[in-house]
C-alpha cells in the first residue's frame, strides 16, 4: 500500500533492538570502516537529544504503541543539547512496516503556550503540522506528558540512505514537561549495560551492513524510548 496521498514525505523502514555493551562496541568498531559519523555530532560522535512527548490522561499514544497498532501517530517537541534556540515539532507515524516523519520549527514561547493549554492560535497557523496537532489536542486532549533525554551516536551510509544509531543513558522527567529547563530533574529508565540500536533505510539494506547486524545477539522486542519513560507513571 502506498501512503503518498497521506504524507508529503517518503516512508522508511526501521529496525529497533536492545543490544549489550559488548555488541555495541564490536558493531561500532566495524561500522566505522564503512560508514561515516553524522555530520551534526560532536567531536566524539555523540550528542544529547531531548524530547517532550504528547499524550492524554487515557494514555492513547502509549497504549497504541503497546498494542502494536499498524496505524498510529506520535507528536513530540525536540531539541538538541539544551539549545532552546532550535526546537522542532515532529510527527512520527507508523503505517504497517513504514515510518514517516514530518517536522516544523516552533519557538519556546509557542511550546509554552501548548504546555499551559493556550492553543487557540494553533487553529489558523500557517504550518500544517501545528494545525494537525491543534485538532489532536482539541479532540483527544493531547498535551505534553513527559521529557525524555538520551545520548545518541549516529552513522550514515549513502547507499540505501542508511542511518544507524546507538542510544543510551535514557532518562525521564516523569510528568515534568519543562523541556527548556537545563536543570530539569531526570531519572534513568534503561539498563546501563544495554544500548538501543536503530537502523533506518529506504528501499533496501546493503548486504555489508546486513551481515554485521546478523552477527549480534539482539533482543527481539526493544521498547520505544517514550514507552520506557512511562514505566513509572
Secondary structure, 3 states (H helix, E strand, C coil): CCCCCCCCCCCEEEEEEEEEHHHHHHHHHHHCCCCEECCCCCCCCEEEEEEEEEECCCCHHHHHHHHCCCEEEEEEEEEECCCCCCEEEEEEEEECCEEEEEEEEECHHHHHHHHCCCCHHHCCCCCHHHHHHHHHHHHHCCEEEEEEEEEEEEEEECCCCEEEEEEEEEEECCCCCCCCCCCCCCEECCCCCEEEEEEEECCCCCHHHHHHHHCCCCECCCCCHHHHHCCCC
